[in-house]
Amino acid sequence: SEGGGGGGGGGGGGKDGSSSRRRRRKYRRGRRKEKVWDEIAAPDDLMEVHGARIAAALHDALLAVRELCSFAMAQDGRWSSVNNQRKYRISQLYSSLLDTIRADLLRDPEHLRKVAAAATTPLARTVCSCLLRAFHNSNPGGQPRSAEAQRQLMFFCNSLRFTSLKQPSTLAQVRAWTAFVPYYAEDVLYRADELTKPLEDEKTLFSLIIATFPTDYENFKERVGVLGMDDEVILRDHWKETQLWASDRTQSLYRCIRGVCLYGSALRLLARLEGHGEHEVERLVRSKFEFLVSCQIFGKMRSADPSSMDKFKADAIEELILEYPDLRVCFVHVPADPKKEDFASCLIGVDPATGKCRVDYRVKLPGNPIIGEGKPENQNQAVVFARGAYLQTLDMNQDGYMGEAYKFRNLLDCFHGDIILVGFPEVIFSETHGAVAQFAAIAEFIFQTFQRFMTWPLMVRFHYGHPDVWDKGFTMTNGGVSKASKMIHVAEDFFGGVNAIARGGKVIFEEFIECGKGRDMGFTSVNGFEQKVSGSSGTICMSRDLFRLHRGMDTFRIFSLFFSGPGFFISMMQTAWCVYLYILAHATLAVADLEIYRVYRYFKMTETQTSLSLSKEEGGYYNSIYAVQLGLLTVLPLFLKMTVDRGLRDG
């Protein structure tokens, strides 16, 4: 018993020692801040000129807040549990506000000098300028004019009440992850001639972007300070800002990089809120997050003609590498003579001496890695450069939002047990670009709703490309995130999920976080995408992976698996056939003039009759309720999802 007591005492001493060390570190950190603030000179007349005025202003503000709280607590005096909880929360809020402000300390000259010195830092100046601009807004309610901004804020506020959103781990305990995007030769940034060149209807691309986002353009002019100027003057005098704004409103690589790199910005803010020093923040964020873009032909682009489009894209990518510290770019090096030089996967870095891009790492390959489907092999050859414990697969036409970036560490906490893959929904930001784009957005919206049912209770959700997050340890030891055989693996991402399930892993789907996604906006491209999806369902049926998987499933999961793939398209085909057969049957009955159709034929109203009769003598109308039932069950989930997300009236 004495040994056990001694061990317990040693454990208690260890806890006391660690807590005392934490207190000492916190004290030293606070002393360092005070030393930094002591070095900043404050005005001599700070107390006489500003101290009393600030204290008086805060006192008046607190009195106004107290009046508002008293008014709120006096409303609806009837006792109920809801009113009692509301009044308790208001009183707690007011008490917390008093403890936070502490206006009496502003009468202390030394404390006021430290506050003024801290307010001279660049971060404090930025925060104060943002607050001042918000207070001078013409909109008194502070509601943004952009419909997309309203939607983002609404989803962020609603997601905070989701029961699956738990208390996240501290930033030091969060495991690292890598956001991963394959890129070939899509648009990076727009050139001036692309934005101003007349199109078929004598409109320019820049004018179409302005017509699509009029509110955003007004906000952009207000931010740049060019209100009242013509578009041509803005393009000439503020070209760089206009180029970035226009590229950020289309499905460009710049938009993807700007959005995904918000993960790093969110981590920097969270690190400061957790008390990490400025010298630790950058090192901590670099160890937790990186954004890897696999530019398959980047080496070819760099060596292209200086006046070509490929060279412009390569230069734009290098500018983005220098601008965003979390961005890393790799590519496949194709030798001019394979006998003298090897194929290699290369990683681009920045030379600290010259500030220019260079090749930091080169991994030898046995040959050309692109022998099957291009996208999955472009992904798999670049996974070697991903340093994170988790791997988020994205497309280059996706976007990220700052509010959702704060919740990504909550998503990483979902990995426990046998969970290999975590998916979450996308929102289509190209919905406002026309009727065809809206059709593609609705199709994606239905599939997002379907994924929730596929996860539970159907239990047959796999991997659908993006924006799912993988356990990278499982991925690199079990065949990668996708398969790349030609013809068979047209839906290459699906087989990655099948591989995970077949090897004992689990797939879940969370809805407290989302990311943006662009879709095709032309009829031909949308039709081609639908053909690819339906054709890939046929190739899935022929694969050995599905045969091996279904042998370990029960009957209900097999039926669910069938309907989530080829069965869905077969059902849609049968529904379309039923519409034609329904019309053909009515036409046949009308032409044949059968007895059963004479009894239920459509009755024509006359001037003297005011109601329909169903008697055999006078005729009647045919019961067409079956026409309404065609396809209703497949559309019902869409109605429910629209109602939940957008309300009963808008949905």
C-alpha positions in Angstrom: 0.0 0.0 0.0 2.9 2.3 0.7 4.3 1.7 -2.8 0.9 2.4 -4.3 0.6 5.6 -2.2 4.1 6.7 -3.3 3.2 6.1 -6.9 0.0 8.1 -6.5 2.0 10.9 -4.9 4.5 10.8 -7.8 1.7 11.1 -10.3 0.3 14.0 -8.4 3.7 15.7 -8.3 4.0 15.2 -12.1 0.7 16.9 -12.7 1.6 19.8 -10.4 4.9 20.1 -12.1 3.3 20.2 -15.6 0.7 22.8 -14.5 3.4 25.0 -13.0 5.5 24.8 -16.2 2.4 25.8 -18.2 1.9 28.8 -15.8 5.5 29.8 -16.2 5.4 29.6 -20.0 2.2 31.7 -19.9 3.8 34.2 -17.6 6.9 34.4 -19.8 4.8 34.8 -22.9 2.9 37.7 -21.2 6.1 39.3 -20.1 7.4 39.1 -23.7 4.3 40.9 -24.9 4.7 43.6 -22.3 8.4 44.1 -23.3 7.3 44.5 -26.9 4.7 47.0 -25.9 7.1 48.9 -23.7 9.4 49.5 -26.6 6.5 51.3 -28.5 6.4 55.0 -27.6 3.0 56.4 -26.7 2.0 60.2 -26.7 2.7 62.1 -23.6 -0.8 63.6 -23.5 -2.5 60.3 -23.9 -4.3 60.3 -20.6 -5.4 63.9 -20.7 -6.7 63.9 -24.2 -8.0 60.4 -24.9 -8.2 58.5 -21.6 -11.2 60.3 -20.0 -13.0 60.4 -23.3 -12.6 56.7 -24.0 -13.7 55.8 -20.5 -16.8 58.1 -20.7 -17.7 56.7 -24.1 -17.4 53.1 -22.9 -19.5 54.0 -19.8 -22.3 55.5 -22.1 -22.1 52.3 -24.2 -22.5 50.1 -21.2 -25.5 52.1 -20.0 -27.1 51.7 -23.4 -26.4 48.0 -23.4 -27.9 47.7 -19.9 -31.1 49.5 -21.1 -31.4 47.1 -24.0 -30.9 44.1 -21.8 -33.5 45.4 -19.3 -36.0 46.0 -22.2 -35.4 42.4 -23.5 -35.9 40.9 -20.0 -39.1 42.9 -19.5 -40.7 41.5 -22.6 -43.3 38.8 -22.2 -43.5 38.8 -18.4 -45.4 35.4 -18.3 -43.4 32.7 -16.6 -42.2 29.8 -18.7 -39.1 27.7 -19.0 -38.2 29.3 -22.4 -38.6 32.8 -21.1 -36.6 32.0 -18.0 -33.8 30.5 -20.0 -33.8 33.6 -22.3 -33.6 36.0 -19.4 -30.8 34.0 -17.8 -28.8 34.1 -21.0 -29.2 37.8 -21.3 -28.0 38.4 -17.7 -25.0 36.1 -18.3 -24.2 38.0 -21.5 -24.3 41.4 -19.7 -22.1 40.1 -16.8 -19.6 38.7 -19.3 -19.5 42.0 -21.1 -18.8 43.9 -17.8 -15.9 41.5 -17.0 -14.5 41.8 -20.5 -14.5 45.6 -20.9 -13.4 46.8 -17.4 -13.8 50.5 -18.1 -12.3 51.5 -14.8 -8.8 50.3 -15.9 -8.8 53.0 -18.6 -8.3 55.6 -15.9 -5.0 54.0 -15.1 -2.3 55.9 -17.2 0.1 52.8 -17.4 -2.7 50.5 -18.5 -3.9 53.0 -21.1 -0.4 53.4 -22.4 -0.1 49.6 -22.9 -3.5 49.5 -24.7 -2.5 52.3 -27.0 0.9 50.7 -27.7 -0.8 47.4 -28.6 -3.3 49.2 -30.8 -0.4 50.4 -33.0 0.4 46.9 -34.3 -0.5 46.1 -37.9 -3.0 43.5 -36.9 -4.9 45.9 -34.6 -4.9 48.6 -37.3 -6.4 46.1 -39.7 -9.1 45.0 -37.3 -10.0 48.7 -36.4 -10.2 49.6 -40.1 -12.5 46.7 -40.8 -14.7 47.6 -37.8 -14.8 51.3 -38.9 -15.8 50.3 -42.4 -18.5 48.1 -41.1 -19.9 50.8 -38.9 -19.9 53.3 -41.8 -21.9 50.8 -44.0 -25.0 52.2 -45.6 -26.9 49.0 -44.6 -27.8 49.5 -40.9 -28.6 45.9 -40.4 -25.2 44.8 -41.6 -26.8 42.2 -43.9 -24.6 41.6 -47.0 -26.2 42.5 -50.4 -24.8 39.4 -52.1 -27.2 36.4 -52.1 -24.2 34.0 -52.0 -22.8 35.8 -49.0 -26.2 35.5 -47.3 -26.3 31.8 -48.1 -22.8 31.2 -46.7 -23.6 33.0 -43.4 -27.0 31.2 -43.1 -25.4 27.8 -43.5 -22.6 28.6 -41.1 -25.0 29.8 -38.4 -27.3 26.8 -38.9 -24.4 24.3 -38.9 -23.3 25.4 -35.4 -26.5 23.8 -34.0 -25.8 20.4 -35.6 -25.5 17.6 -33.0 -22.6 16.0 -34.9 -20.5 19.2 -34.5 -18.6 18.4 -31.3 -15.9 20.3 -29.3 -12.8 20.1 -31.5 -9.3 19.1 -30.5 -6.7 21.7 -29.8 -4.6 22.8 -32.7 -1.5 21.1 -31.3 -3.4 17.8 -31.2 -4.9 18.0 -34.7 -3.3 15.6 -37.1 -2.0 17.1 -40.4 -3.8 16.9 -43.6 -3.1 17.6 -47.3 -5.6 19.1 -49.7 -5.0 17.5 -53.1 -6.0 18.8 -56.5 -5.2 17.4 -60.0 -4.8 19.9 -62.7 -4.1 19.6 -66.5 -4.4 22.8 -68.6 -7.5 24.6 -67.4 -7.7 28.4 -66.9 -5.6 29.9 -64.1 -6.1 33.7 -64.6 -7.6 35.7 -67.4 -5.7 37.8 -69.8 -6.9 41.3 -70.8 -7.7 40.2 -74.4 -9.8 37.3 -73.0 -11.9 39.6 -70.9 -12.4 42.4 -73.5 -12.6 40.3 -76.7 -16.2 40.5 -78.3 -18.1 37.3 -78.3 -20.7 36.1 -80.8 -23.4 38.5 -79.5 -21.0 41.4 -79.3 -20.7 41.0 -75.6 -17.4 40.6 -73.7 -16.6 38.1 -71.1 -16.1 40.9 -68.6 -19.5 42.3 -69.2 -21.1 38.9 -68.8 -19.4 38.4 -65.5 -20.6 41.9 -64.4 -24.2 41.0 -65.5 -24.1 37.8 -63.5 -22.6 39.3 -60.3 -23.8 43.0 -60.3 -23.8 43.2 -56.5 -20.3 41.8 -56.2 -19.1 44.2 -58.8 -20.5 47.2 -56.9 -18.8 45.9 -53.7 -15.6 45.5 -55.7 -15.7 49.1 -57.0 -16.4 50.4 -53.5 -13.5 48.4 -52.0 -11.0 49.6 -54.7 -12.3 53.1 -54.6 -13.5 53.5 -58.2 -17.2 54.2 -57.7 -18.6 56.1 -60.7 -15.8 55.1 -63.1 -16.3 53.4 -66.4 -15.4 49.7 -66.9 -12.7 50.6 -69.4 -11.0 53.0 -67.0 -11.2 50.4 -64.2 -9.6 47.7 -66.5 -6.8 50.1 -67.4 -6.0 51.7 -64.1 -6.7 48.7 -61.8 -5.9 45.8 -64.0 -4.5 43.4 -61.3 -7.4 43.8 -58.9 -9.9 43.4 -61.8 -8.1 40.3 -63.1 -8.3 38.6 -59.8 -11.9 39.6 -59.2 -13.0 38.3 -62.6 -11.0 35.1 -62.3 -12.6 34.6 -58.9 -16.1 34.6 -60.4 -15.4 31.7 -62.8 -14.2 28.1 -62.6 -10.5 28.9 -62.6 -7.5 27.4 -60.8 -7.0 30.8 -59.0 -10.4 30.5 -57.4 -9.6 27.0 -56.1 -6.2 28.0 -54.7 -7.6 31.1 -53.1 -10.5 29.2 -51.5 -8.5 26.1 -50.3 -5.7 28.2 -48.9 -8.3 29.7 -46.5 -7.7 26.6 -44.4 -4.3 27.9 -43.6 -5.6 31.4 -42.8 -8.2 29.9 -40.5 -5.6 27.8 -38.7 -3.4 30.9 -38.2 -6.3 32.7 -36.5 -7.2 29.7 -34.4 -3.6 29.4 -33.3 -3.6 33.0 -32.1 -6.8 32.5 -30.3 -5.3 29.5 -28.5 -2.5 31.7 -27.2 0.4 30.6 -29.5 3.0 33.3 -30.0 3.5 34.9 -33.4 6.9 33.1 -33.9 5.1 29.7 -33.3 2.0 30.3 -35.5 3.6 29.9 -38.9 5.6 26.8 -37.9 2.5 25.2 -36.4 0.3 25.9 -39.4 3.0 24.6 -41.8 3.1 21.4 -39.8 -0.7 20.9 -39.9 -1.8 21.9 -43.4 -0.5 22.0 -47.0 -2.2 22.4 -50.4 -0.7 20.2 -53.1 -1.6 20.8 -56.8 -0.6 18.1 -59.2 0.0 20.0 -62.5 0.6 17.2 -64.9 2.2 19.1 -67.8 3.6 22.0 -65.8 7.1 21.2 -67.0 5.9 21.5 -70.6 4.2 24.8 -69.9 7.3 26.3 -68.4 9.3 25.5 -71.6 6.6 26.7 -74.0 6.9 29.8 -76.3 6.9 33.1 -74.2 3.9 34.4 -76.2 1.8 31.2 -75.9 -1.1 30.5 -73.5 0.8 27.7 -71.8 3.6 30.0 -70.8 1.1 32.5 -69.4 -0.5 29.8 -67.3 2.9 28.6 -66.1 3.9 32.1 -65.1 0.5 32.6 -63.3 1.0 29.4 -61.4 4.5 30.5 -60.3 3.0 33.8 -59.1 0.5 31.9 -57.0 3.3 29.7 -55.5 5.1 32.9 -54.4 1.9 34.5 -53.0 0.4 31.6 -51.0 2.9 30.0 -48.6 0.8 26.8 -48.1 0.7 26.0 -51.8 3.0 23.3 -53.3 3.0 22.2 -57.0 4.3 19.0 -58.5 4.4 17.7 -62.1 5.5 14.8 -64.3 8.8 15.4 -65.9 8.7 13.9 -69.5 12.3 13.6 -70.9 13.1 14.5 -74.4 15.0 11.3 -74.9 13.9 8.4 -72.6 17.1 6.5 -73.2 19.2 9.3 -71.6 16.9 10.6 -69.0 14.2 9.1 -66.7 10.6 10.0 -66.1 10.2 11.7 -62.7 7.7 13.3 -60.3 9.0 16.7 -59.4 8.1 19.1 -56.6 8.4 22.9 -57.1 9.9 25.0 -54.3 11.0 28.6 -53.8 14.7 29.5 -53.8 15.2 31.7 -50.6 18.2 33.5 -52.2 16.5 34.6 -55.5 12.8 34.3 -54.6 12.1 32.3 -57.7 10.6 28.9 -58.3 12.9 25.8 -58.6 12.7 22.0 -58.5 13.3 20.9 -55.0 12.6 17.2 -55.2 12.7 14.7 -58.0 11.4 11.1 -57.6 12.4 8.7 -60.3 9.6 6.8 -62.1 10.0 3.5 -64.0 8.2 5.0 -67.0 5.4 7.3 -68.1 2.8 7.1 -65.3 0.0 8.3 -67.6 -1.0 5.1 -69.3 -4.7 4.8 -68.4 -7.2 7.4 -67.3 -5.3 10.6 -66.9 -6.9 12.1 -63.8 -6.5 9.2 -61.3 -2.9 8.6 -62.4 -2.1 12.2 -62.1 -3.3 11.9 -58.5 -1.6 8.7 -57.6 1.9 9.8 -58.9 1.8 12.9 -56.7 0.6 11.3 -53.4 4.3 10.7 -52.5 4.7 14.5 -51.9 1.7 14.6 -49.5 3.0 14.9 -45.9 -0.3 15.0 -44.1 -1.9 12.1 -42.2 -5.2 12.7 -44.1 -5.7 13.4 -47.8 -8.6 15.6 -49.1 -9.3 15.0 -52.8 -10.6 18.0 -54.6 -11.2 19.2 -58.2 -9.8 22.3 -59.7 -13.2 23.9 -60.1 -14.0 23.9 -56.4 -14.0 26.7 -53.9 -13.5 27.1 -50.1 -15.1 29.4 -47.6 -13.6 31.0 -44.5 -16.4 30.0 -42.2 -16.2 26.3 -43.2 -12.4 26.4 -42.8 -12.8 26.9 -39.1 -14.7 23.6 -38.8 -12.3 21.4 -40.7 -10.6 20.2 -37.6 -14.0 19.1 -36.3 -14.2 17.0 -39.5 -10.8 15.4 -38.8 -12.0 14.4 -35.4 -14.5 12.1 -37.1 -11.7 9.7 -38.0 -11.8 7.0 -35.3 -12.0 3.2 -35.3 -12.3 1.7 -38.8 -13.4 4.9 -40.5 -11.3 5.3 -43.7 -13.3 7.9 -45.7 -15.3 11.0 -44.5 -17.5 12.8 -47.1 -19.4 16.1 -46.9 -21.7 18.0 -49.3 -20.9 20.5 -52.0 -22.8 23.6 -53.0 -23.0 24.5 -56.7 -21.9 28.1 -57.1 -22.4 28.0 -60.9 -26.2 27.8 -60.5 -26.8 31.4 -61.5 -25.1 31.1 -64.9 -28.2 30.1 -66.9 -31.0 27.5 -67.2 -28.6 24.6 -68.2 -26.3 25.5 -65.3 -29.3 25.4 -63.0 -30.3 22.0 -64.3 -26.8 20.7 -63.5 -26.9 22.3 -60.0 -30.2 20.6 -59.3 -28.9 17.2 -60.4 -25.9 17.7 -58.1 -28.3 18.8 -55.3 -30.3 15.6 -55.7 -27.2 13.4 -55.6 -26.1 15.2 -52.4 -29.4 14.3 -50.9 -29.1 10.8 -52.1 -25.6 10.4 -50.5 -27.2 11.0 -47.1 -29.6 8.1 -47.6 -26.8 6.0 -49.1 -24.8 6.5 -45.9 -27.7 5.6 -43.6 -29.9 3.6 -43.7 -28.8 2.1 -47.0 -25.1 1.7 -45.9 -23.8 1.7 -49.5 -22.0 5.1 -49.9 -18.6 4.8 -51.5 -16.2 7.5 -52.8 -17.3 10.0 -55.4 -14.2 12.0 -56.1 -14.6 15.1 -54.0 -14.4 16.6 -51.5 -13.9 13.4 -49.4 -11.1 13.1 -46.9 -9.1 9.9 -46.8 -6.9 8.2 -44.3 -3.6 8.5 -46.2 -2.0 5.6 -44.4 -4.7 3.3 -45.7 -4.6 4.9 -49.1 -0.9 4.5 -49.8 -0.9 0.8 -48.7 -4.1 -0.3 -50.5 -3.9 0.9 -54.1 -4.4 4.7 -53.9 -7.5 6.8 -54.0 -8.8 5.6 -57.4 -8.2 3.1 -60.2 -7.1 4.1 -63.7 -7.7 1.2 -66.1 -9.2 2.4 -69.4 -12.8 1.7 -70.2 -13.5 -0.3 -67.0 -12.6 2.4 -64.5 -14.5 5.3 -66.1 -15.9 6.1 -62.7 -12.4 5.9 -61.2 -13.2 7.4 -57.8 -16.0 4.9 -57.1 -13.6 2.0 -57.0 -11.5 3.7 -54.4 -14.5 3.5 -52.1 -15.3 -0.1 -53.0 -11.7 -0.9 -52.2 -12.0 0.7 -48.8 -15.2 -1.1 -47.9 -14.0 -4.5 -49.2 -10.9 -4.2 -47.0 -12.9 -3.6 -43.8 -13.1 0.2 -43.7 -16.0 2.4 -43.0 -17.4 5.4 -44.9 -19.4 8.2 -43.2 -21.0 11.4 -44.5 -21.1 14.6 -42.4 -23.3 17.7 -43.1 -22.0 20.4 -40.8 -19.4 21.5 -43.3 -19.5 22.2 -47.1 -17.4 23.4 -50.0 -18.1 25.1 -53.3 -18.3 23.3 -56.6 -18.6 24.4 -60.2 -20.5 22.5 -62.8 -20.8 22.5 -66.6 -22.8 25.4 -68.0 -23.3 24.3 -71.6 -25.9 21.8 -72.9 -23.3 19.7 -74.7 -21.0 19.4 -71.7 -23.8 18.7 -69.3 -25.1 16.0 -71.7 -21.6 14.5 -72.0 -21.3 14.4 -68.2 -24.6 12.6 -67.8 -23.5 10.1 -70.5 -20.3 9.5 -68.6 -22.1 8.9 -65.3 -24.6 6.5 -66.8 -22.0 4.7 -68.9 -19.8 4.3 -65.9 -22.7 2.6 -64.1 -22.7 0.0 -66.8 -18.9 -0.6 -66.4 -19.4 -0.9 -62.6 -21.7 -3.8 -63.2 -19.0 -5.6 -65.2 -16.3 -5.2 -62.6 -14.9 -7.9 -60.4 -14.8 -5.5 -57.5 -18.6 -5.3 -57.2 -18.9 -9.0 -57.6 -16.5 -9.6 -54.6 -18.2 -6.9 -52.6 -21.8 -8.1 -52.9 -21.0 -11.6 -51.8 -20.5 -10.3 -48.3 -23.7 -8.2 -48.2 -27.2 -9.0 -47.1 -30.2 -8.8 -49.4 -31.3 -5.3 -48.5 -27.8 -3.8 -49.0 -27.5 -5.6 -52.3 -30.8 -4.0 -53.5 -29.6 -0.6 -52.2 -26.3 -1.0 -54.0 -28.1 -1.9 -57.2 -30.4 1.2 -57.1 -27.6 3.5 -56.1 -25.8 2.6 -59.4 -27.3 1.1 -62.5 -30.7 0.6 -60.9 -31.3 4.4 -60.7 -30.8 4.9 -64.4 -32.9 1.8 -65.2 -35.7 3.3 -63.1 -35.4 6.7 -64.9 -35.6 4.9 -68.2 -38.7 2.9 -67.2 -40.3 6.2 -65.9 -39.7 7.9 -69.3 -41.1 4.8 -71.1 -44.2 4.8 -68.9 -45.0 8.4 -69.9 -45.0 7.5 -73.6 -46.9 4.3 -73.0 -49.5 6.2 -70.9 -50.1 8.7 -73.7 -50.1 5.9 -76.3 -52.7 3.8 -74.4 -55.0 6.8 -74.1 -54.7 7.5 -77.8 -55.4 3.9 -78.7 -58.5 3.8 -76.5 -59.8 7.0 -78.0 -59.2 5.8 -81.6 -60.8 2.3 -80.9 -63.8 4.0 -79.1 -64.1 1.1 -76.7 -67.0 0.9 -74.1 -64.7 1.4 -71.1 -63.3 4.6 -72.7 -66.8 5.9 -73.6 -67.8 5.7 -70.0 -64.8 7.6 -68.8 -64.2 9.9 -71.7 -63.6 13.6 -71.2 -66.9 15.5 -70.8 -67.3 18.8 -72.6 -69.1 21.4 -70.7 -72.1 23.1 -72.3 -73.6 26.5 -71.5 -76.5 25.0 -69.5 -74.4 22.5 -67.5 -72.2 23.6 -64.6 -70.9 20.3 -63.2 -69.3 17.1 -64.4 -71.3 14.0 -64.5 -70.0 10.5 -64.2 -73.1 8.6 -65.4 -72.9 6.4 -68.4 -75.6 8.4 -70.2 -73.8 11.7 -70.0 -70.2 10.5 -69.9 -67.4 11.6 -67.6 -63.7 12.2 -67.3 -60.9 9.6 -67.1 -59.1 9.2 -63.8 -55.6 10.5 -64.6 -54.1 10.4 -61.1 -51.7 7.7 -62.2 -49.9 10.3 -64.4 -49.2 12.4 -61.3 -47.7 9.4 -59.6 -45.1 8.7 -62.3 -41.7 9.5 -60.9 -43.1 11.1 -57.7 -41.2 8.8 -55.4 -37.9 9.7 -57.0 -38.6 13.5 -56.7 -39.9 13.3 -53.1 -36.4 13.4 -51.5 -35.6 16.6 -53.5 -38.8 18.2 -52.0 -37.8 17.3 -48.5 -34.2 18.5 -48.9 -35.4 21.8 -50.5 -37.8 22.3 -47.6 -35.2 21.7 -44.9 -32.5 23.9 -46.5 -34.5 26.8 -47.9 -37.7 26.7 -46.0 -41.2 25.6 -46.9 -42.1 28.6 -49.2 -38.7 28.9 -51.1 -38.2 25.1 -51.2 
